[in-house]
Amino acid sequence: RVGWEVLLNKAGTTFRKLPEADKQGLTKAKAIALMMAQPSMIKRPVLEADGTVLVGFKPEAYRAMLLK
């Protein structure tokens, strides 16, 4: 439904503190391994309703989704 690029929180402190080698050349497998090892790297919240998935804090998008 959403790709790893959306779920991986590159702005978070956990990701930013990684060694440069870990941040370079990200692939789906590498990103998933990072998120499994450090769940704080997953962008939150993740909301799903009626087949729509929203990732991250977006009040206007929540409102639109919940008022359907």
VEXKETI-333600 format. One record per atom (N, C-alpha, C, O, CB): residue number from 0; residue in three letters; x, y, z. Coordinates in nm, 4 decimals. Glycine has a CB too. Layout:
VEXKETI-333600
@n NUM, res Ala, xx X, yy Y, zz Z
...
//
This chain:
VEXKETI-333600
@n 0, res Arg, xx 0.0811, yy -0.1203, zz 0.0000
@n 0, res Arg, xx 0.0000, yy 0.0000, zz 0.0000
@n 0, res Arg, xx 0.0853, yy 0.1265, zz 0.0000
@n 0, res Arg, xx 0.0619, yy 0.2170, zz -0.0801
@n 0, res Arg, xx -0.0922, yy -0.0001, zz 0.1196
@n 1, res Val, xx 0.1828, yy 0.1334, zz 0.0882
@n 1, res Val, xx 0.2783, yy 0.2449, zz 0.0840
@n 1, res Val, xx 0.4181, yy 0.1847, zz 0.0791
@n 1, res Val, xx 0.4429, yy 0.0781, zz 0.1353
@n 1, res Val, xx 0.2616, yy 0.3416, zz 0.2086
@n 2, res Gly, xx 0.5065, yy 0.2522, zz 0.0132
@n 2, res Gly, xx 0.6426, yy 0.2015, zz -0.0011
@n 2, res Gly, xx 0.7288, yy 0.2324, zz 0.1201
@n 2, res Gly, xx 0.6920, yy 0.3120, zz 0.2065
@n 2, res Gly, xx 0.7065, yy 0.2593, zz -0.1247
@n 3, res Trp, xx 0.8425, yy 0.1684, zz 0.1240
@n 3, res Trp, xx 0.9357, yy 0.1899, zz 0.2351
@n 3, res Trp, xx 0.9832, yy 0.3339, zz 0.2379
@n 3, res Trp, xx 1.0171, yy 0.3863, zz 0.3440
@n 3, res Trp, xx 1.0558, yy 0.0950, zz 0.2244
@n 4, res Glu, xx 0.9858, yy 0.3983, zz 0.1217
@n 4, res Glu, xx 1.0305, yy 0.5372, zz 0.1148
@n 4, res Glu, xx 0.9404, yy 0.6290, zz 0.1970
@n 4, res Glu, xx 0.9860, yy 0.7283, zz 0.2536
@n 4, res Glu, xx 1.0344, yy 0.5843, zz -0.0305
@n 5, res Val, xx 0.8113, yy 0.5941, zz 0.2027
@n 5, res Val, xx 0.7143, yy 0.6725, zz 0.2794
@n 5, res Val, xx 0.7270, yy 0.6407, zz 0.4280
@n 5, res Val, xx 0.7189, yy 0.7306, zz 0.5117
@n 5, res Val, xx 0.5703, yy 0.6447, zz 0.2305
@n 6, res Leu, xx 0.7465, yy 0.5146, zz 0.4606
@n 6, res Leu, xx 0.7495, yy 0.4718, zz 0.6011
@n 6, res Leu, xx 0.8785, yy 0.5067, zz 0.6751
@n 6, res Leu, xx 0.8757, yy 0.5311, zz 0.7957
@n 6, res Leu, xx 0.7285, yy 0.3244, zz 0.6082
@n 7, res Leu, xx 0.9897, yy 0.5094, zz 0.6053
@n 7, res Leu, xx 1.1182, yy 0.5348, zz 0.6710
@n 7, res Leu, xx 1.1296, yy 0.6827, zz 0.7070
@n 7, res Leu, xx 1.1256, yy 0.7695, zz 0.6198
@n 7, res Leu, xx 1.2364, yy 0.4918, zz 0.5799
@n 8, res Asn, xx 1.1438, yy 0.7099, zz 0.8353
@n 8, res Asn, xx 1.1513, yy 0.8478, zz 0.8842
@n 8, res Asn, xx 1.2958, yy 0.8969, zz 0.8800
@n 8, res Asn, xx 1.3707, yy 0.8830, zz 0.9767
@n 8, res Asn, xx 1.0948, yy 0.8582, zz 1.0282
@n 9, res Lys, xx 1.3328, yy 0.9544, zz 0.7663
@n 9, res Lys, xx 1.4694, yy 1.0036, zz 0.7500
@n 9, res Lys, xx 1.4947, yy 1.1315, zz 0.8286
@n 9, res Lys, xx 1.6100, yy 1.1693, zz 0.8492
@n 9, res Lys, xx 1.4987, yy 1.0275, zz 0.6038
@n 10, res Ala, xx 1.3892, yy 1.1982, zz 0.8725
@n 10, res Ala, xx 1.4052, yy 1.3227, zz 0.9485
@n 10, res Ala, xx 1.4243, yy 1.2968, zz 1.0982
@n 10, res Ala, xx 1.4639, yy 1.3870, zz 1.1720
@n 10, res Ala, xx 1.2840, yy 1.4128, zz 0.9270
@n 11, res Gly, xx 1.3967, yy 1.1751, zz 1.1427
@n 11, res Gly, xx 1.4062, yy 1.1429, zz 1.2847
@n 11, res Gly, xx 1.5496, yy 1.1314, zz 1.3334
@n 11, res Gly, xx 1.6418, yy 1.1076, zz 1.2553
@n 11, res Gly, xx 1.3337, yy 1.0149, zz 1.3128
@n 12, res Thr, xx 1.5667, yy 1.1486, zz 1.4636
@n 12, res Thr, xx 1.7014, yy 1.1446, zz 1.5214
@n 12, res Thr, xx 1.7663, yy 1.0071, zz 1.5082
@n 12, res Thr, xx 1.8878, yy 0.9978, zz 1.4911
@n 12, res Thr, xx 1.6962, yy 1.1845, zz 1.6678
@n 13, res Thr, xx 1.6872, yy 0.9007, zz 1.5159
@n 13, res Thr, xx 1.7451, yy 0.7661, zz 1.5057
@n 13, res Thr, xx 1.8129, yy 0.7482, zz 1.3705
@n 13, res Thr, xx 1.9252, yy 0.6984, zz 1.3632
@n 13, res Thr, xx 1.6364, yy 0.6578, zz 1.5259
@n 14, res Phe, xx 1.7457, yy 0.7883, zz 1.2643
@n 14, res Phe, xx 1.8045, yy 0.7760, zz 1.1308
@n 14, res Phe, xx 1.9237, yy 0.8694, zz 1.1151
@n 14, res Phe, xx 2.0273, yy 0.8295, zz 1.0619
@n 14, res Phe, xx 1.6996, yy 0.8058, zz 1.0229
@n 15, res Arg, xx 1.9100, yy 0.9910, zz 1.1600
@n 15, res Arg, xx 2.0179, yy 1.0889, zz 1.1438
@n 15, res Arg, xx 2.1447, yy 1.0485, zz 1.2177
@n 15, res Arg, xx 2.2545, yy 1.0861, zz 1.1768
@n 15, res Arg, xx 1.9723, yy 1.2249, zz 1.1924
@n 16, res Lys, xx 2.1312, yy 0.9718, zz 1.3266
@n 16, res Lys, xx 2.2480, yy 0.9288, zz 1.4044
@n 16, res Lys, xx 2.3174, yy 0.8060, zz 1.3455
@n 16, res Lys, xx 2.4236, yy 0.7662, zz 1.3932
@n 16, res Lys, xx 2.2064, yy 0.8992, zz 1.5466
@n 17, res Leu, xx 2.2585, yy 0.7463, zz 1.2429
@n 17, res Leu, xx 2.3214, yy 0.6304, zz 1.1802
@n 17, res Leu, xx 2.4529, yy 0.6710, zz 1.1140
@n 17, res Leu, xx 2.4685, yy 0.7853, zz 1.0710
@n 17, res Leu, xx 2.2266, yy 0.5665, zz 1.0767
@n 18, res Pro, xx 2.5459, yy 0.5786, zz 1.1058
@n 18, res Pro, xx 2.6677, yy 0.6066, zz 1.0290
@n 18, res Pro, xx 2.6311, yy 0.6340, zz 0.8827
@n 18, res Pro, xx 2.5349, yy 0.5774, zz 0.8307
@n 18, res Pro, xx 2.7683, yy 0.4872, zz 1.0391
@n 19, res Glu, xx 2.7067, yy 0.7195, zz 0.8180
@n 19, res Glu, xx 2.6790, yy 0.7550, zz 0.6781
@n 19, res Glu, xx 2.6699, yy 0.6316, zz 0.5890
@n 19, res Glu, xx 2.5890, yy 0.6282, zz 0.4963
@n 19, res Glu, xx 2.7871, yy 0.8489, zz 0.6250
@n 20, res Ala, xx 2.7505, yy 0.5320, zz 0.6156
@n 20, res Ala, xx 2.7495, yy 0.4097, zz 0.5345
@n 20, res Ala, xx 2.6130, yy 0.3413, zz 0.5386
@n 20, res Ala, xx 2.5695, yy 0.2838, zz 0.4388
@n 20, res Ala, xx 2.8580, yy 0.3126, zz 0.5832
@n 21, res Asp, xx 2.5447, yy 0.3472, zz 0.6539
@n 21, res Asp, xx 2.4123, yy 0.2858, zz 0.6665
@n 21, res Asp, xx 2.3055, yy 0.3662, zz 0.5941
@n 21, res Asp, xx 2.2053, yy 0.3103, zz 0.5496
@n 21, res Asp, xx 2.3748, yy 0.2712, zz 0.8130
@n 22, res Lys, xx 2.3259, yy 0.4955, zz 0.5820
@n 22, res Lys, xx 2.2269, yy 0.5823, zz 0.5171
@n 22, res Lys, xx 2.2402, yy 0.5820, zz 0.3651
@n 22, res Lys, xx 2.1440, yy 0.6116, zz 0.2942
@n 22, res Lys, xx 2.2405, yy 0.7244, zz 0.5689
@n 23, res Gln, xx 2.3566, yy 0.5495, zz 0.3160
@n 23, res Gln, xx 2.3819, yy 0.5527, zz 0.1716
@n 23, res Gln, xx 2.3329, yy 0.4247, zz 0.1048
@n 23, res Gln, xx 2.3343, yy 0.3174, zz 0.1652
@n 23, res Gln, xx 2.5319, yy 0.5726, zz 0.1438
@n 24, res Gly, xx 2.2901, yy 0.4369, zz -0.0185
@n 24, res Gly, xx 2.2509, yy 0.3202, zz -0.0973
@n 24, res Gly, xx 2.1353, yy 0.2426, zz -0.0389
@n 24, res Gly, xx 2.1357, yy 0.1195, zz -0.0404
@n 24, res Gly, xx 2.3665, yy 0.2295, zz -0.1128
@n 25, res Leu, xx 2.0361, yy 0.3134, zz 0.0128
@n 25, res Leu, xx 1.9218, yy 0.2441, zz 0.0717
@n 25, res Leu, xx 1.8446, yy 0.1663, zz -0.0342
@n 25, res Leu, xx 1.8168, yy 0.2156, zz -0.1435
@n 25, res Leu, xx 1.8293, yy 0.3439, zz 0.1417
@n 26, res Thr, xx 1.8117, yy 0.0451, zz 0.0017
@n 26, res Thr, xx 1.7271, yy -0.0401, zz -0.0809
@n 26, res Thr, xx 1.6071, yy -0.0790, zz 0.0038
@n 26, res Thr, xx 1.6035, yy -0.0520, zz 0.1238
@n 26, res Thr, xx 1.8046, yy -0.1669, zz -0.1332
@n 27, res Lys, xx 1.5104, yy -0.1416, zz -0.0582
@n 27, res Lys, xx 1.3935, yy -0.1875, zz 0.0165
@n 27, res Lys, xx 1.4365, yy -0.2811, zz 0.1297
@n 27, res Lys, xx 1.3925, yy -0.2651, zz 0.2436
@n 27, res Lys, xx 1.2935, yy -0.2587, zz -0.0776
@n 28, res Ala, xx 1.5213, yy -0.3776, zz 0.0990
@n 28, res Ala, xx 1.5654, yy -0.4750, zz 0.2001
@n 28, res Ala, xx 1.6411, yy -0.4069, zz 0.3136
@n 28, res Ala, xx 1.6191, yy -0.4380, zz 0.4307
@n 28, res Ala, xx 1.6541, yy -0.5827, zz 0.1357
@n 29, res Lys, xx 1.7298, yy -0.3145, zz 0.2795
@n 29, res Lys, xx 1.8085, yy -0.2450, zz 0.3820
@n 29, res Lys, xx 1.7184, yy -0.1577, zz 0.4691
@n 29, res Lys, xx 1.7352, yy -0.1536, zz 0.5910
@n 29, res Lys, xx 1.9187, yy -0.1589, zz 0.3165
@n 30, res Ala, xx 1.6229, yy -0.0881, zz 0.4072
@n 30, res Ala, xx 1.5315, yy -0.0024, zz 0.4826
@n 30, res Ala, xx 1.4443, yy -0.0849, zz 0.5768
@n 30, res Ala, xx 1.4226, yy -0.0463, zz 0.6917
@n 30, res Ala, xx 1.4434, yy 0.0789, zz 0.3872
@n 31, res Ile, xx 1.3949, yy -0.1973, zz 0.5287
@n 31, res Ile, xx 1.3119, yy -0.2837, zz 0.6135
@n 31, res Ile, xx 1.3938, yy -0.3362, zz 0.7307
@n 31, res Ile, xx 1.3453, yy -0.3394, zz 0.8438
@n 31, res Ile, xx 1.2534, yy -0.4016, zz 0.5316
@n 32, res Ala, xx 1.5172, yy -0.3772, zz 0.7045
@n 32, res Ala, xx 1.6040, yy -0.4260, zz 0.8128
@n 32, res Ala, xx 1.6277, yy -0.3167, zz 0.9161
@n 32, res Ala, xx 1.6253, yy -0.3438, zz 1.0362
@n 32, res Ala, xx 1.7388, yy -0.4756, zz 0.7564
@n 33, res Leu, xx 1.6507, yy -0.1935, zz 0.8713
@n 33, res Leu, xx 1.6705, yy -0.0822, zz 0.9645
@n 33, res Leu, xx 1.5458, yy -0.0588, zz 1.0493
@n 33, res Leu, xx 1.5557, yy -0.0401, zz 1.1705
@n 33, res Leu, xx 1.7068, yy 0.0459, zz 0.8880
@n 34, res Met, xx 1.4280, yy -0.0598, zz 0.9855
@n 34, res Met, xx 1.3033, yy -0.0353, zz 1.0591
@n 34, res Met, xx 1.2711, yy -0.1488, zz 1.1555
@n 34, res Met, xx 1.2149, yy -0.1254, zz 1.2625
@n 34, res Met, xx 1.1874, yy -0.0161, zz 0.9618
@n 35, res Met, xx 1.3065, yy -0.2717, zz 1.1181
@n 35, res Met, xx 1.2842, yy -0.3857, zz 1.2082
@n 35, res Met, xx 1.3773, yy -0.3763, zz 1.3291
@n 35, res Met, xx 1.3369, yy -0.4067, zz 1.4414
@n 35, res Met, xx 1.3065, yy -0.5200, zz 1.1333
@n 36, res Ala, xx 1.5009, yy -0.3346, zz 1.3060
@n 36, res Ala, xx 1.5979, yy -0.3237, zz 1.4148
@n 36, res Ala, xx 1.5690, yy -0.2041, zz 1.5043
@n 36, res Ala, xx 1.5917, yy -0.2098, zz 1.6252
@n 36, res Ala, xx 1.7388, yy -0.3132, zz 1.3588
@n 37, res Gln, xx 1.5193, yy -0.0963, zz 1.4458
@n 37, res Gln, xx 1.4913, yy 0.0278, zz 1.5194
@n 37, res Gln, xx 1.3522, yy 0.0784, zz 1.4795
@n 37, res Gln, xx 1.3420, yy 0.1632, zz 1.3908
@n 37, res Gln, xx 1.6011, yy 0.1370, zz 1.4905
@n 38, res Pro, xx 1.2452, yy 0.0289, zz 1.5423
@n 38, res Pro, xx 1.1100, yy 0.0704, zz 1.5047
@n 38, res Pro, xx 1.0864, yy 0.2213, zz 1.5123
@n 38, res Pro, xx 0.9926, yy 0.2720, zz 1.4507
@n 38, res Pro, xx 1.0110, yy 0.0014, zz 1.5925
@n 39, res Ser, xx 1.1694, yy 0.2929, zz 1.5861
@n 39, res Ser, xx 1.1531, yy 0.4384, zz 1.5918
@n 39, res Ser, xx 1.1830, yy 0.5035, zz 1.4568
@n 39, res Ser, xx 1.1560, yy 0.6223, zz 1.4387
@n 39, res Ser, xx 1.2442, yy 0.4977, zz 1.6996
@n 40, res Met, xx 1.2380, yy 0.4283, zz 1.3627
@n 40, res Met, xx 1.2623, yy 0.4813, zz 1.2282
@n 40, res Met, xx 1.1375, yy 0.4765, zz 1.1411
@n 40, res Met, xx 1.1393, yy 0.5240, zz 1.0276
@n 40, res Met, xx 1.3743, yy 0.4039, zz 1.1610
@n 41, res Ile, xx 1.0297, yy 0.4199, zz 1.1928
@n 41, res Ile, xx 0.9041, yy 0.4158, zz 1.1181
@n 41, res Ile, xx 0.8287, yy 0.5448, zz 1.1450
@n 41, res Ile, xx 0.8044, yy 0.5821, zz 1.2598
@n 41, res Ile, xx 0.8179, yy 0.2912, zz 1.1573
@n 42, res Lys, xx 0.7924, yy 0.6120, zz 1.0368
@n 42, res Lys, xx 0.7177, yy 0.7370, zz 1.0487
@n 42, res Lys, xx 0.5809, yy 0.7049, zz 1.1087
@n 42, res Lys, xx 0.5144, yy 0.6101, zz 1.0667
@n 42, res Lys, xx 0.7032, yy 0.8087, zz 0.9093
@n 43, res Arg, xx 0.5400, yy 0.7841, zz 1.2064
@n 43, res Arg, xx 0.4131, yy 0.7612, zz 1.2753
@n 43, res Arg, xx 0.3333, yy 0.8895, zz 1.2808
@n 43, res Arg, xx 0.3896, yy 0.9980, zz 1.2667
@n 43, res Arg, xx 0.4365, yy 0.7068, zz 1.4170
@n 44, res Pro, xx 0.2062, yy 0.8793, zz 1.3006
@n 44, res Pro, xx 0.1241, yy 0.7584, zz 1.3034
@n 44, res Pro, xx 0.0984, yy 0.7054, zz 1.1628
@n 44, res Pro, xx 0.1196, yy 0.7739, zz 1.0627
@n 44, res Pro, xx -0.0085, yy 0.7861, zz 1.3737
@n 45, res Val, xx 0.0519, yy 0.5811, zz 1.1592
@n 45, res Val, xx 0.0065, yy 0.5198, zz 1.0345
@n 45, res Val, xx -0.1416, yy 0.4910, zz 1.0545
@n 45, res Val, xx -0.1799, yy 0.4131, zz 1.1418
@n 45, res Val, xx 0.0889, yy 0.3877, zz 0.9982
@n 46, res Leu, xx -0.2240, yy 0.5547, zz 0.9724
@n 46, res Leu, xx -0.3688, yy 0.5364, zz 0.9810
@n 46, res Leu, xx -0.4190, yy 0.4704, zz 0.8542
@n 46, res Leu, xx -0.3724, yy 0.5010, zz 0.7444
@n 46, res Leu, xx -0.4408, yy 0.6711, zz 1.0043
@n 47, res Glu, xx -0.5157, yy 0.3784, zz 0.8703
@n 47, res Glu, xx -0.5763, yy 0.3122, zz 0.7561
@n 47, res Glu, xx -0.7266, yy 0.3148, zz 0.7747
@n 47, res Glu, xx -0.7774, yy 0.2767, zz 0.8802
@n 47, res Glu, xx -0.5241, yy 0.1665, zz 0.7401
@n 48, res Ala, xx -0.7979, yy 0.3596, zz 0.6726
@n 48, res Ala, xx -0.9442, yy 0.3594, zz 0.6759
@n 48, res Ala, xx -0.9957, yy 0.3495, zz 0.5332
@n 48, res Ala, xx -0.9523, yy 0.4237, zz 0.4451
@n 48, res Ala, xx -0.9997, yy 0.4873, zz 0.7466
@n 49, res Asp, xx -1.0867, yy 0.2592, zz 0.5119
@n 49, res Asp, xx -1.1496, yy 0.2423, zz 0.3804
@n 49, res Asp, xx -1.0477, yy 0.2288, zz 0.2678
@n 49, res Asp, xx -1.0673, yy 0.2836, zz 0.1593
@n 49, res Asp, xx -1.2412, yy 0.3592, zz 0.3515
@n 50, res Gly, xx -0.9406, yy 0.1572, zz 0.2929
@n 50, res Gly, xx -0.8407, yy 0.1339, zz 0.1899
@n 50, res Gly, xx -0.7416, yy 0.2468, zz 0.1692
@n 50, res Gly, xx -0.6527, yy 0.2360, zz 0.0847
@n 50, res Gly, xx -0.9081, yy 0.1071, zz 0.0635
@n 51, res Thr, xx -0.7554, yy 0.3555, zz 0.2453
@n 51, res Thr, xx -0.6626, yy 0.4679, zz 0.2362
@n 51, res Thr, xx -0.5641, yy 0.4601, zz 0.3519
@n 51, res Thr, xx -0.6036, yy 0.4367, zz 0.4661
@n 51, res Thr, xx -0.7384, yy 0.6036, zz 0.2370
@n 52, res Val, xx -0.4370, yy 0.4797, zz 0.3229
@n 52, res Val, xx -0.3336, yy 0.4776, zz 0.4260
@n 52, res Val, xx -0.2688, yy 0.6154, zz 0.4322
@n 52, res Val, xx -0.2246, yy 0.6690, zz 0.3305
@n 52, res Val, xx -0.2270, yy 0.3667, zz 0.3975
@n 53, res Leu, xx -0.2636, yy 0.6721, zz 0.5526
@n 53, res Leu, xx -0.1956, yy 0.7996, zz 0.5755
@n 53, res Leu, xx -0.0783, yy 0.7748, zz 0.6690
@n 53, res Leu, xx -0.0913, yy 0.7048, zz 0.7695
@n 53, res Leu, xx -0.2931, yy 0.9068, zz 0.6349
@n 54, res Val, xx 0.0357, yy 0.8323, zz 0.6354
@n 54, res Val, xx 0.1563, yy 0.8148, zz 0.7157
@n 54, res Val, xx 0.2074, yy 0.9521, zz 0.7565
@n 54, res Val, xx 0.2224, yy 1.0415, zz 0.6732
@n 54, res Val, xx 0.2657, yy 0.7354, zz 0.6375
@n 55, res Gly, xx 0.2338, yy 0.9676, zz 0.8853
@n 55, res Gly, xx 0.2835, yy 1.0951, zz 0.9363
@n 55, res Gly, xx 0.1696, yy 1.1814, zz 0.9883
@n 55, res Gly, xx 0.0522, yy 1.1525, zz 0.9653
@n 55, res Gly, xx 0.3603, yy 1.1698, zz 0.8276
@n 56, res Phe, xx 0.2061, yy 1.2866, zz 1.0578
@n 56, res Phe, xx 0.1070, yy 1.3742, zz 1.1208
@n 56, res Phe, xx 0.0598, yy 1.4791, zz 1.0212
@n 56, res Phe, xx 0.1313, yy 1.5744, zz 0.9904
@n 56, res Phe, xx 0.1655, yy 1.4421, zz 1.2469
@n 57, res Lys, xx -0.0622, yy 1.4597, zz 0.9713
@n 57, res Lys, xx -0.1211, yy 1.5494, zz 0.8711
@n 57, res Lys, xx -0.2662, yy 1.5765, zz 0.9097
@n 57, res Lys, xx -0.3563, yy 1.5099, zz 0.8587
@n 57, res Lys, xx -0.1121, yy 1.4877, zz 0.7266
@n 58, res Pro, xx -0.2909, yy 1.6728, zz 0.9986
@n 58, res Pro, xx -0.4264, yy 1.6970, zz 1.0493
@n 58, res Pro, xx -0.5314, yy 1.7185, zz 0.9406
@n 58, res Pro, xx -0.6422, yy 1.6659, zz 0.9515
@n 58, res Pro, xx -0.4249, yy 1.8160, zz 1.1391
@n 59, res Glu, xx -0.4995, yy 1.7937, zz 0.8376
@n 59, res Glu, xx -0.5985, yy 1.8189, zz 0.7319
@n 59, res Glu, xx -0.6336, yy 1.6912, zz 0.6566
@n 59, res Glu, xx -0.7497, yy 1.6691, zz 0.6222
@n 59, res Glu, xx -0.5461, yy 1.9239, zz 0.6339
@n 60, res Ala, xx -0.5343, yy 1.6076, zz 0.6313
@n 60, res Ala, xx -0.5598, yy 1.4811, zz 0.5626
@n 60, res Ala, xx -0.6431, yy 1.3888, zz 0.6511
@n 60, res Ala, xx -0.7310, yy 1.3188, zz 0.6010
@n 60, res Ala, xx -0.4269, yy 1.4126, zz 0.5234
@n 61, res Tyr, xx -0.6168, yy 1.3876, zz 0.7830
@n 61, res Tyr, xx -0.6970, yy 1.3067, zz 0.8758
@n 61, res Tyr, xx -0.8415, yy 1.3520, zz 0.8715
@n 61, res Tyr, xx -0.9331, yy 1.2707, zz 0.8596
@n 61, res Tyr, xx -0.6419, yy 1.3164, zz 1.0201
@n 62, res Arg, xx -0.8608, yy 1.4809, zz 0.8811
@n 62, res Arg, xx -0.9953, yy 1.5367, zz 0.8824
@n 62, res Arg, xx -1.0700, yy 1.4961, zz 0.7553
@n 62, res Arg, xx -1.1841, yy 1.4503, zz 0.7620
@n 62, res Arg, xx -0.9903, yy 1.6907, zz 0.8958
@n 63, res Ala, xx -1.0069, yy 1.5126, zz 0.6417
@n 63, res Ala, xx -1.0704, yy 1.4774, zz 0.5144
@n 63, res Ala, xx -1.1036, yy 1.3285, zz 0.5097
@n 63, res Ala, xx -1.2110, yy 1.2904, zz 0.4632
@n 63, res Ala, xx -0.9790, yy 1.5151, zz 0.3964
@n 64, res Met, xx -1.0124, yy 1.2446, zz 0.5573
@n 64, res Met, xx -1.0349, yy 1.1004, zz 0.5547
@n 64, res Met, xx -1.1467, yy 1.0600, zz 0.6500
@n 64, res Met, xx -1.2310, yy 0.9771, zz 0.6156
@n 64, res Met, xx -0.9065, yy 1.0262, zz 0.5903
@n 65, res Leu, xx -1.1477, yy 1.1177, zz 0.7684
@n 65, res Leu, xx -1.2448, yy 1.0770, zz 0.8700
@n 65, res Leu, xx -1.3839, yy 1.1348, zz 0.8472
@n 65, res Leu, xx -1.4823, yy 1.0816, zz 0.8988
@n 65, res Leu, xx -1.1960, yy 1.1179, zz 1.0057
@n 66, res Leu, xx -1.3930, yy 1.2419, zz 0.7713
@n 66, res Leu, xx -1.5234, yy 1.3030, zz 0.7459
@n 66, res Leu, xx -1.5883, yy 1.2535, zz 0.6176
@n 66, res Leu, xx -1.6928, yy 1.3051, zz 0.5779
@n 66, res Leu, xx -1.5093, yy 1.4523, zz 0.7400
@n 67, res Lys, xx -1.5293, yy 1.1556, zz 0.5526
@n 67, res Lys, xx -1.5883, yy 1.0986, zz 0.4298
@n 67, res Lys, xx -1.7235, yy 1.0406, zz 0.4592
@n 67, res Lys, xx -1.7890, yy 0.9881, zz 0.3692
@n 67, res Lys, xx -1.4974, yy 0.9907, zz 0.3692
//
